[in-house]
Amino acid sequence: MQKIPRTLFALHTGLRDQEIYGLRWDWEHDVKGLHTTVFVIPETETKHGRERIVPLNTVARSVVASGRGNGSERVFDLDGQKVSRMNDKAWRKAREAAGLQPVPVHDLRHTFGMPLRAAGGSLEDRQDSLSHHVGRITTHYSRVEIARLIECVELLCGEEKRPEVTLVKRA
């Protein structure tokens, strides 16, 4: 799978580098009544040792759909081989070409969280989406909680124009 879809997926899910590259197809679950899927990352594969739900917005779902049927147990691989990290030579070259020196891969998480806040995502929804909470969503996810998180990350796909903000230096 190409670098751009992986980067898009990171920007629209807020997942950590290792969570993206460890993401497995068998962690995908249908959400009854919502006609969508989410990924549930087991506690053994997360930074804080807690199961993590990954709500998918339209963009993230399209990235997942583009990789479906890749013949791998993982959602993201490179020619059938496990990719261990995003901060590789290709990322550094793309970052340099875009004039984004020195932007670390982890900043994609901030690039997910900041626009989510600007789009109106609540503190609790942002915490849940970034996995910055302590046990707020139980392992018995309710459809209402999942629907709210999907609605929240869908804010990133909005077509409405946001007001341009300009910072002016104080005199």
MARZA-575306 format. One record per residue: residue number from 1; chain; x, y, z of N, C-alpha, C, O in turn. Coordinates in steps of 0.02 Angstrom, whole numbers, plus 32768, in hexadecimal, padded with zeros to 4 digits. Last residue first. Example, Ala and Ser with C-alpha at 12.3 -4.5 7.8 and 13.67 -1.06 7.14 Angstrom:
BEGIN
(r 2, "A", (8282, 7F90, 8162), (82AC, 7FCB, 8165), (8285, 8002, 818A), (829E, 8039, 8192))
(r 1, "A", (8294, 7EE4, 8186), (8267, 7F1F, 8186), (8294, 7F5B, 8186), (82C8, 7F5A, 81A7))
This chain:
BEGIN
(r 171, "A", (8035, 88D3, 83CB), (8062, 890E, 83C8), (8082, 891C, 840A), (80A9, 894B, 8410))
(r 170, "A", (8030, 8826, 83A5), (801B, 885F, 83CF), (804E, 8897, 83CA), (808A, 888B, 83C5))
(r 169, "A", (801C, 87DE, 8307), (8049, 87ED, 833F), (8031, 882A, 8363), (801F, 885C, 8344))
(r 168, "A", (7F98, 8778, 82DD), (7FB5, 87BA, 82D5), (7FDE, 87C9, 8313), (7FC7, 87C0, 834B))
(r 167, "A", (7F68, 86EB, 8283), (7F84, 8704, 82C1), (7FA5, 8747, 82B3), (7FCB, 874E, 8283))
(r 166, "A", (7ED3, 86BE, 8238), (7F13, 86E0, 822F), (7F2A, 86FB, 8272), (7F05, 871C, 8295))
(r 165, "A", (7E6E, 8641, 81FB), (7E86, 8663, 8237), (7ECB, 8680, 8229), (7EF7, 865D, 8210))
(r 164, "A", (7DE0, 862E, 819A), (7E29, 8631, 819B), (7E3E, 865A, 81D7), (7E22, 868F, 81E5))
(r 163, "A", (7D58, 85C5, 81C4), (7D74, 8608, 81BF), (7DC0, 8605, 81C2), (7DDD, 85DF, 81E9))
(r 162, "A", (7D3A, 8539, 815B), (7D4A, 8552, 819D), (7D66, 8599, 8195), (7D88, 85A7, 8164))
(r 161, "A", (7CBA, 84FF, 80F4), (7CF6, 8528, 80FA), (7CFE, 853E, 8142), (7CCE, 8554, 8162))
(r 160, "A", (7C83, 8455, 80EC), (7C78, 849B, 80FB), (7CBA, 84BF, 8105), (7CEC, 84A2, 811B))
(r 159, "A", (7C9E, 83D1, 80DE), (7CA9, 83FA, 80A3), (7CA2, 8444, 80B3), (7CB8, 846E, 808B))
(r 158, "A", (7CEC, 8360, 8151), (7CBA, 8393, 8140), (7CCF, 83BE, 8105), (7D09, 83CD, 80FC))
(r 157, "A", (7D41, 8305, 8184), (7D31, 82FE, 813C), (7D00, 8332, 8124), (7CEC, 8332, 80EA))
(r 156, "A", (7D48, 8317, 820A), (7D84, 8325, 81E3), (7D77, 8323, 8198), (7DA0, 833D, 8171))
(r 155, "A", (7CD1, 82E6, 8239), (7CD9, 832F, 8235), (7D16, 8342, 820C), (7D17, 8378, 81ED))
(r 154, "A", (7CE4, 8261, 824A), (7CC8, 8275, 820A), (7CCC, 82C1, 8201), (7CCA, 82DA, 81C9))
(r 153, "A", (7D05, 8257, 82CE), (7D3C, 8256, 829D), (7D24, 8268, 8257), (7D4C, 827D, 822E))
(r 152, "A", (7C7E, 8264, 8301), (7CB2, 8293, 8313), (7CEA, 8292, 82DF), (7CFE, 82C7, 82C7))
(r 151, "A", (7C3C, 81F5, 82CF), (7C22, 8238, 82BE), (7C59, 826C, 82CB), (7C61, 829C, 82A5))
(r 150, "A", (7C87, 8194, 8310), (7C89, 8198, 82C7), (7C71, 81DC, 82B0), (7C8F, 81FA, 8283))
(r 149, "A", (7C61, 81B2, 8394), (7CA7, 81B8, 8380), (7CAE, 81BC, 8334), (7CD7, 81E2, 831B))
(r 148, "A", (7BD7, 8197, 838D), (7BEF, 81DA, 839F), (7C37, 81E3, 838A), (7C49, 8219, 8370))
(r 147, "A", (7BD7, 810E, 8371), (7BB9, 813D, 8341), (7BD1, 8183, 834F), (7BDF, 81A8, 8320))
(r 146, "A", (7C12, 80DD, 83E6), (7C35, 80D5, 83A6), (7C19, 8106, 8373), (7C3F, 8125, 834E))
(r 145, "A", (7BAF, 80FF, 8444), (7BF3, 8119, 844B), (7C18, 8115, 8409), (7C3A, 8145, 83F5))
(r 144, "A", (7B41, 80B6, 840E), (7B3C, 80FE, 8416), (7B82, 811D, 841C), (7B90, 8150, 83FC))
(r 143, "A", (7B6A, 8032, 8417), (7B61, 804E, 83D5), (7B5E, 809B, 83D9), (7B75, 80BD, 83AB))
(r 142, "A", (7BE6, 801A, 8495), (7BA1, 801F, 8480), (7B9F, 8040, 843C), (7BCB, 8066, 8429))
(r 141, "A", (7C62, 7FA6, 84BF), (7C50, 7FE2, 849B), (7C06, 7FE2, 8489), (7BEC, 7FB0, 8471))
(r 140, "A", (7CA2, 7F67, 8536), (7C5F, 7F57, 851C), (7C44, 7F95, 84F9), (7C15, 7FB6, 8510))
(r 139, "A", (7D12, 7F9C, 856A), (7D1C, 7F6C, 8534), (7CD9, 7F55, 8517), (7CD8, 7F33, 84E4))
(r 138, "A", (7CE8, 804A, 8580), (7CF3, 8006, 8597), (7CFE, 7FD8, 855B), (7CF5, 7FEC, 8522))
(r 137, "A", (7D3A, 80DF, 857D), (7D0D, 80B5, 8556), (7D1C, 806D, 856C), (7D55, 8057, 856B))
(r 136, "A", (7D92, 810A, 85E0), (7D52, 812A, 85DA), (7D21, 8103, 85B0), (7CE5, 8104, 85BD))
(r 135, "A", (7E18, 80E2, 8608), (7DDF, 80B7, 8613), (7D9A, 80D7, 860B), (7D6C, 80C3, 862E))
(r 134, "A", (7E59, 8172, 85F5), (7E66, 813A, 8622), (7E24, 8116, 862E), (7DFD, 812A, 865A))
(r 133, "A", (7E8E, 81B4, 8557), (7E61, 81B0, 8590), (7E75, 8174, 85BC), (7E9D, 814A, 85A7))
(r 132, "A", (7EC0, 81C3, 84DA), (7EDF, 81EA, 8510), (7EB5, 81E7, 8550), (7EB9, 8213, 857A))
(r 131, "A", (7E9E, 8194, 845B), (7EB1, 8165, 8490), (7ED8, 8188, 84C7), (7F0B, 816E, 84DF))
(r 130, "A", (7E69, 81E9, 8401), (7EB1, 81E9, 8405), (7ECB, 81B6, 8439), (7F08, 81AE, 8440))
(r 129, "A", (7DE1, 81D5, 8418), (7DFB, 81CA, 83D5), (7E47, 81C5, 83D4), (7E64, 81A1, 83AC))
(r 128, "A", (7DD5, 81FA, 849F), (7DC7, 81B6, 848B), (7DE6, 81A6, 8447), (7E03, 8170, 843D))
(r 127, "A", (7DF7, 8283, 8494), (7E1E, 8256, 84C0), (7E14, 820D, 84AB), (7E44, 81E7, 84A5))
(r 126, "A", (7D91, 82AE, 8440), (7DD6, 82B2, 8429), (7E03, 8284, 8453), (7E2F, 8263, 8438))
(r 125, "A", (7D24, 8298, 8494), (7D27, 8274, 8454), (7D6E, 8276, 8438), (7D86, 8244, 841B))
(r 124, "A", (7D43, 82F0, 84FD), (7D3D, 82A8, 850A), (7D43, 8280, 84CA), (7D64, 824C, 84C8))
(r 123, "A", (7D41, 836D, 84BA), (7D7D, 8355, 84DB), (7D7B, 830A, 84E5), (7DAB, 82E7, 84D6))
(r 122, "A", (7CE8, 8362, 841B), (7CED, 8370, 8463), (7D2E, 8354, 847F), (7D4E, 832A, 8460))
(r 121, "A", (7D03, 83B0, 837F), (7D06, 8372, 83A6), (7D10, 8381, 83F0), (7D3C, 83A8, 8402))
(r 120, "A", (7D05, 8420, 832F), (7CD1, 841A, 8361), (7CD0, 83D9, 8388), (7CA1, 83CD, 83AD))
(r 119, "A", (7D6D, 843A, 82DD), (7D2E, 8427, 82BC), (7CF6, 841C, 82EE), (7CBC, 8412, 82DA))
(r 118, "A", (7DD4, 844F, 8335), (7DBB, 8488, 8310), (7D78, 847A, 82EF), (7D4F, 84A7, 82E6))
(r 117, "A", (7DE8, 83C8, 835C), (7DD1, 83FA, 838D), (7DB2, 8436, 8369), (7D7C, 844D, 837C))
(r 116, "A", (7E15, 8398, 82E4), (7DDA, 837A, 8302), (7DBD, 83A9, 8336), (7D80, 83B0, 833C))
(r 115, "A", (7E89, 83DE, 82CE), (7E4F, 83EE, 82A5), (7E0E, 83D0, 82C1), (7DD8, 83EB, 82B6))
(r 114, "A", (7ED4, 839D, 833C), (7EC7, 83E5, 8339), (7E8D, 83F7, 830C), (7E61, 841D, 8322))
(r 113, "A", (7EDC, 8310, 8322), (7EBA, 832B, 835D), (7EA8, 8375, 8358), (7E72, 8389, 836E))
(r 112, "A", (7F26, 8301, 82AB), (7EE4, 82E3, 82B2), (7EBD, 8307, 82E9), (7E83, 8319, 82E0))
(r 111, "A", (7F9A, 833E, 82CA), (7F77, 8357, 828F), (7F31, 8339, 828C), (7F05, 8355, 826C))
(r 110, "A", (7FC3, 82EB, 832F), (7FAF, 8330, 8341), (7F86, 834E, 8307), (7F57, 8374, 8312))
(r 109, "A", (7FE2, 827C, 82E1), (7FAF, 8276, 8316), (7F96, 82BB, 832A), (7F5A, 82C4, 8335))
(r 108, "A", (8049, 82AD, 8295), (800A, 829D, 8272), (7FD2, 8294, 82A5), (7F98, 82A4, 8296))
(r 107, "A", (80B5, 82B3, 82E9), (808E, 82F0, 82E0), (804E, 82E5, 82B9), (8021, 830F, 82BB))
(r 106, "A", (80F5, 823A, 82DA), (80C7, 8241, 8313), (809C, 8280, 830C), (8065, 8283, 8328))
(r 105, "A", (8150, 8251, 8274), (8112, 822C, 8265), (80DF, 8236, 829C), (80A3, 823B, 828E))
(r 104, "A", (8194, 82F9, 8281), (8194, 82B1, 828F), (814F, 8292, 8280), (811C, 82B5, 827F))
(r 103, "A", (81D7, 836D, 821A), (8196, 8359, 8235), (8197, 830D, 8241), (8199, 82E6, 8212))
(r 102, "A", (8246, 83DC, 8208), (8249, 8397, 821E), (8207, 8383, 8240), (8200, 838A, 827C))
(r 101, "A", (820C, 83E5, 8164), (8242, 83D1, 818F), (8239, 83F3, 81D2), (8221, 842C, 81CF))
(r 100, "A", (81B0, 83F2, 80FA), (8199, 83E7, 813F), (81D0, 83CC, 816C), (81C3, 83A2, 8197))
(r 99, "A", (81B4, 83FD, 8071), (81CF, 8433, 809A), (81B9, 842E, 80E2), (81B2, 8461, 8104))
(r 98, "A", (8195, 8394, 8024), (815D, 83C0, 8036), (8174, 83FB, 8061), (814C, 8426, 8073))
(r 97, "A", (820D, 8353, 801E), (81F2, 836F, 7FE0), (81BA, 83A0, 7FEE), (81B0, 83D0, 7FC9))
(r 96, "A", (8215, 8327, 80A4), (8246, 8357, 808B), (822B, 8379, 804C), (8232, 83B6, 8044))
(r 95, "A", (81AC, 82CA, 80A4), (81AB, 8302, 80D3), (81DA, 833A, 80BB), (81C8, 8375, 80BD))
(r 94, "A", (81DD, 826F, 8048), (819E, 8292, 803B), (8199, 82D0, 8066), (8184, 8305, 804F))
(r 93, "A", (8252, 8243, 808B), (8257, 8263, 8049), (8218, 828B, 8039), (821D, 82C2, 801F))
(r 92, "A", (821A, 820B, 80FF), (8249, 8242, 8105), (8250, 8267, 80C3), (8254, 82A5, 80C2))
(r 91, "A", (81CC, 81A4, 80C7), (81AD, 81D9, 80EE), (81DB, 8216, 80F2), (81C4, 824F, 80E8))
(r 90, "A", (8232, 8155, 808C), (81FE, 8173, 8062), (81DB, 81AC, 8086), (81CD, 81E0, 8068))
(r 89, "A", (827C, 812B, 80FD), (829B, 8156, 80CB), (8267, 8179, 809F), (826E, 81B4, 808F))
(r 88, "A", (8206, 8134, 8186), (8238, 8113, 815E), (8253, 8144, 812A), (8243, 817F, 812B))
(r 87, "A", (819D, 8136, 81EF), (81D6, 8163, 81EA), (8210, 8140, 81C6), (8243, 8131, 81E4))
(r 86, "A", (8147, 80CD, 81FC), (813A, 80FC, 81C6), (8176, 812A, 81BB), (8180, 8142, 8183))
(r 85, "A", (8178, 8022, 8218), (8171, 8068, 822C), (8166, 8094, 81EF), (817A, 8083, 81B8))
(r 84, "A", (8171, 7FA1, 81E7), (8178, 7FAA, 8230), (8170, 7FF2, 8246), (8161, 7FFE, 8281))
(r 83, "A", (810F, 7F40, 817E), (8132, 7F80, 8185), (8136, 7F8E, 81CF), (8104, 7F89, 81F2))
(r 82, "A", (8119, 7E9C, 8142), (8104, 7EC8, 8179), (8130, 7F07, 8178), (816D, 7F04, 8172))
(r 81, "A", (80FC, 7E7D, 8095), (8129, 7E7E, 80CE), (8110, 7EAF, 8103), (80F4, 7EE3, 80F2))
(r 80, "A", (80AC, 7E8B, 8026), (80A5, 7E4E, 804E), (80D2, 7E4C, 808B), (80CD, 7E1C, 80B2))
(r 79, "A", (80D1, 7F0B, 7FFA), (80DD, 7ED0, 7FD0), (80DD, 7E90, 7FF9), (8108, 7E64, 7FF0))
(r 78, "A", (80BE, 7F40, 8092), (80E2, 7F56, 8056), (80F5, 7F18, 8030), (8124, 7EF4, 8042))
(r 77, "A", (8024, 7F61, 80E7), (8063, 7F3E, 80E0), (8084, 7F58, 80A1), (8068, 7F83, 807E))
(r 76, "A", (7F99, 7F77, 8145), (7FCF, 7F9B, 8124), (800D, 7F70, 8122), (8028, 7F5E, 8156))
(r 75, "A", (7F4B, 7F11, 817A), (7F2B, 7F42, 814E), (7F61, 7F66, 8126), (7F57, 7F73, 80EA))
(r 74, "A", (7F87, 7E68, 817F), (7F89, 7EAE, 8195), (7F69, 7EDB, 8161), (7F6B, 7ECE, 8125))
(r 73, "A", (7F85, 7DF3, 813F), (7F5E, 7DF6, 817D), (7F5B, 7E3D, 8198), (7F31, 7E4D, 81C2))
(r 72, "A", (7F6F, 7E09, 808D), (7F97, 7E0B, 80CA), (7F69, 7E07, 8106), (7F2E, 7E17, 8102))
(r 71, "A", (7F26, 7E1C, 801D), (7F44, 7DDB, 8026), (7F70, 7DD5, 8065), (7F91, 7DA3, 806F))
(r 70, "A", (7EDC, 7E8C, 8008), (7F24, 7E91, 7FF9), (7F49, 7E4E, 8004), (7F85, 7E4A, 7FF6))
(r 69, "A", (7E57, 7EA0, 8020), (7E69, 7E6B, 7FF1), (7EB2, 7E6C, 7FDE), (7EC6, 7E51, 7FAA))
(r 68, "A", (7E5B, 7F4F, 8034), (7E38, 7F10, 8040), (7E4B, 7EDD, 800A), (7E4E, 7EED, 7FCF))
(r 67, "A", (7E8E, 7FC9, 8019), (7EBE, 7F95, 802A), (7E9E, 7F51, 8034), (7EC0, 7F1F, 803D))
(r 66, "A", (7E22, 8019, 8001), (7E54, 8014, 7FCC), (7E87, 7FDC, 7FDA), (7EA7, 7FC3, 7FAB))
(r 65, "A", (7DDF, 8013, 807B), (7DC1, 7FF2, 8041), (7DF5, 7FE8, 800A), (7DF4, 7FB5, 7FE7))
(r 64, "A", (7E34, 8065, 80C7), (7E2D, 801F, 80D9), (7E12, 7FF8, 809D), (7E2A, 7FC2, 808D))
(r 63, "A", (7E1B, 80DE, 8086), (7E5F, 80C3, 8088), (7E5D, 8078, 8097), (7E7F, 8051, 8077))
(r 62, "A", (7D94, 80EE, 80A1), (7DA9, 80E6, 805B), (7DF0, 80CA, 8057), (7E00, 80A4, 802A))
(r 61, "A", (7D95, 80FD, 812D), (7D73, 80C2, 810F), (7D8A, 80B7, 80C7), (7D91, 807E, 80B1))
(r 60, "A", (7DD8, 8178, 8135), (7DF8, 813C, 8150), (7DD8, 80FC, 8133), (7DFB, 80CC, 8124))
(r 59, "A", (7D74, 81C9, 80F9), (7DB7, 81C3, 80DB), (7DD9, 8184, 80F4), (7DF5, 815E, 80CC))
(r 58, "A", (7D04, 81B9, 8150), (7CFF, 81A9, 8109), (7D44, 819E, 80E9), (7D4D, 816F, 80C3))
(r 57, "A", (7D49, 8175, 81EA), (7D21, 81A5, 81C4), (7D23, 8191, 817A), (7D3F, 815E, 8169))
(r 56, "A", (7D46, 80F9, 8265), (7D5C, 810B, 8222), (7D2D, 813E, 8202), (7CF1, 8134, 8200))
(r 55, "A", (7D86, 80DE, 8308), (7D4D, 80F2, 82DE), (7D68, 810A, 829A), (7D9C, 812C, 8298))
(r 54, "A", (7DCE, 8066, 835A), (7DE3, 8095, 8326), (7DA7, 80A5, 82FA), (7D96, 807F, 82CD))
(r 53, "A", (7DE8, 8040, 8404), (7DBB, 8040, 83CB), (7DD2, 8076, 839A), (7DE7, 80AC, 83AF))
(r 52, "A", (7E58, 7FDE, 8460), (7E4B, 801F, 8441), (7E1C, 8018, 8405), (7E28, 7FEE, 83D9))
(r 51, "A", (7E85, 7F9A, 84FE), (7E64, 7F92, 84BD), (7E51, 7FD6, 84A1), (7E3D, 8003, 84C6))
(r 50, "A", (7F1D, 7FCB, 8548), (7ED4, 7FCB, 854B), (7EB9, 7FC3, 8504), (7ED3, 7FE0, 84D4))
(r 49, "A", (7FA5, 7FE5, 854F), (7F8D, 7FA4, 8564), (7F41, 7FA1, 856D), (7F29, 7F79, 8595))
(r 48, "A", (7FD5, 805A, 851B), (7FC2, 805A, 8561), (7FA4, 8019, 8579), (7F8B, 8015, 85B1))
(r 47, "A", (7FF2, 8039, 8494), (8025, 8057, 84BE), (8015, 8050, 8509), (8041, 8041, 8531))
(r 46, "A", (7FB5, 7F99, 845C), (7FB0, 7FE1, 8465), (7FE4, 7FF9, 8497), (7FFE, 7FD3, 84BF))
(r 45, "A", (7FAD, 7F10, 8454), (7FCC, 7F33, 841B), (7FC9, 7F7F, 8422), (7FDA, 7FA3, 83F3))
(r 44, "A", (7F67, 7ED8, 84B9), (7FAD, 7EC3, 84B3), (7FD2, 7EEA, 847C), (8010, 7EE6, 8478))
(r 43, "A", (7EE6, 7F05, 84A7), (7F0F, 7F26, 84D9), (7F59, 7F13, 84D4), (7F84, 7F3A, 84E8))
(r 42, "A", (7EBD, 7F0A, 83F7), (7EC1, 7EE9, 8438), (7EF2, 7F0D, 8467), (7F21, 7F2E, 8451))
(r 41, "A", (7E5A, 7F7D, 83A2), (7EA0, 7F68, 83AD), (7EA5, 7F49, 83F2), (7E93, 7F69, 8424))
(r 40, "A", (7DDC, 7F74, 833A), (7DE8, 7F70, 8382), (7E2D, 7F52, 838B), (7E39, 7F17, 837D))
(r 39, "A", (7D99, 7FD9, 82BC), (7DCD, 7FAB, 82D0), (7DD2, 7FAD, 831C), (7DCC, 7FE2, 833A))
(r 38, "A", (7CF4, 7FD8, 8276), (7D29, 7FF8, 829E), (7D5E, 7FC3, 82A8), (7D52, 7F87, 829E))
(r 37, "A", (7C7D, 7FF1, 81F1), (7CAA, 7FC8, 8219), (7CD8, 7FF5, 8242), (7CE1, 8030, 8233))
(r 36, "A", (7BCE, 8006, 81CF), (7C14, 8019, 81CA), (7C3D, 7FE7, 81F2), (7C22, 7FB9, 8211))
(r 35, "A", (7B45, 800C, 81EF), (7B5C, 7FFB, 81AB), (7BA3, 8013, 819F), (7BB2, 8031, 816B))
(r 34, "A", (7B0A, 8019, 8267), (7B2B, 8055, 824D), (7B46, 804A, 8206), (7B5C, 8079, 81E5))
(r 33, "A", (7AD4, 7F9F, 8289), (7AA9, 7FD9, 828B), (7AC8, 8018, 8270), (7AA5, 8049, 8262))
(r 32, "A", (7B6D, 7F5F, 82C6), (7B27, 7F52, 82B5), (7AFD, 7F92, 82BB), (7B03, 7FB6, 82ED))
(r 31, "A", (7C00, 7F6F, 8288), (7BD9, 7F91, 82BB), (7B90, 7F8B, 82A6), (7B79, 7FAD, 8278))
(r 30, "A", (7C7B, 7EF2, 8270), (7C3F, 7F14, 8258), (7C1D, 7F35, 8293), (7C1C, 7F19, 82CB))
(r 29, "A", (7D29, 7F05, 828B), (7CE9, 7EED, 82A3), (7CB0, 7F15, 8283), (7CB4, 7F52, 827C))
(r 28, "A", (7DD1, 7ED3, 8278), (7D9A, 7EFB, 825E), (7D57, 7EDC, 8273), (7D4F, 7E9F, 826D))
(r 27, "A", (7E33, 7E80, 8299), (7E1E, 7EAE, 82CD), (7DE5, 7EDB, 82B6), (7DCB, 7F03, 82DD))
(r 26, "A", (7E59, 7E3C, 8229), (7E2D, 7E18, 8258), (7E1A, 7E43, 8294), (7DF4, 7E2C, 82BF))
(r 25, "A", (7EB2, 7E94, 81EB), (7E6E, 7E8E, 81D1), (7E40, 7E6B, 8202), (7E05, 7E7C, 8206))
(r 24, "A", (7F16, 7EF9, 8259), (7F07, 7EB9, 8238), (7EBE, 7EB7, 8222), (7E92, 7ED4, 8242))
(r 23, "A", (7F97, 7F6A, 8274), (7F4F, 7F62, 8269), (7F40, 7F25, 823F), (7F5A, 7F1D, 8207))
(r 22, "A", (8019, 7F8A, 8283), (8005, 7F4B, 82A0), (7FBC, 7F3A, 8291), (7FA6, 7F03, 829F))
(r 21, "A", (8023, 8006, 824A), (8045, 7FCF, 8229), (8036, 7F8B, 8247), (8044, 7F57, 8229))
(r 20, "A", (7FD5, 8053, 82A4), (7FC5, 8050, 825D), (7FE3, 8012, 823D), (7FC1, 7FEC, 821A))
(r 19, "A", (8019, 8042, 831B), (7FD4, 802A, 8316), (7FBF, 8024, 82CD), (7F9A, 7FF6, 82BB))
(r 18, "A", (8092, 8080, 8304), (8092, 8038, 830D), (804C, 801A, 8309), (8043, 7FE0, 82F7))
(r 17, "A", (8063, 8109, 82F7), (8087, 80E7, 82C2), (8082, 809B, 82C9), (806F, 8078, 8299))
(r 16, "A", (7FBF, 8122, 833B), (8007, 8124, 8341), (8025, 80FA, 8308), (8004, 80CD, 82ED))
(r 15, "A", (7F30, 8171, 82EE), (7F54, 8136, 8308), (7F9F, 8144, 830C), (7FBB, 816B, 82E6))
(r 14, "A", (7EDC, 81CF, 82BB), (7F04, 81E1, 82F6), (7F2A, 81A7, 8313), (7F42, 81AB, 834C))
(r 13, "A", (7E8D, 81C4, 824B), (7E7F, 8198, 8284), (7EA4, 81AC, 82C3), (7E8E, 819D, 82FA))
(r 12, "A", (7EB4, 8219, 81E7), (7E6D, 8213, 81F3), (7E5A, 81E3, 822B), (7E1F, 81D9, 8239))
(r 11, "A", (7F3E, 8212, 81DF), (7F1F, 8254, 81E8), (7ED5, 8250, 81FA), (7EBB, 827E, 8219))
(r 10, "A", (7F4E, 818A, 81C2), (7F67, 81A6, 8201), (7F45, 81E8, 8211), (7F33, 81F5, 824A))
(r 9, "A", (7F16, 8187, 8142), (7EF8, 815F, 8177), (7F0E, 817A, 81BB), (7EE5, 8180, 81E9))
(r 8, "A", (7F72, 81D7, 80FE), (7F2B, 81EC, 8104), (7F09, 81C7, 813D), (7EE4, 81E5, 8163))
(r 7, "A", (7FE0, 8183, 8109), (7FE2, 81C5, 8128), (7F9B, 81DF, 8131), (7F8B, 81FB, 8165))
(r 6, "A", (7FB4, 8117, 80BD), (7FC6, 810D, 8104), (7FC6, 814F, 8129), (7FAF, 8153, 8162))
(r 5, "A", (7FA0, 8154, 803E), (7F67, 8139, 8064), (7F77, 812D, 80AE), (7F4C, 8138, 80D9))
(r 4, "A", (802D, 8179, 8026), (7FF8, 81AB, 802E), (7FBB, 818E, 8051), (7FA2, 81AE, 8080))
(r 3, "A", (8077, 8100, 8018), (8082, 812B, 8052), (8048, 815C, 805D), (8034, 8167, 8095))
(r 2, "A", (8019, 8070, 7FDC), (8042, 80AC, 7FD4), (8044, 80D5, 8015), (801A, 80CE, 8041))
(r 1, "A", (802B, 7FC5, 8000), (8000, 8000, 8000), (802D, 803E, 8000), (8060, 803F, 8021))
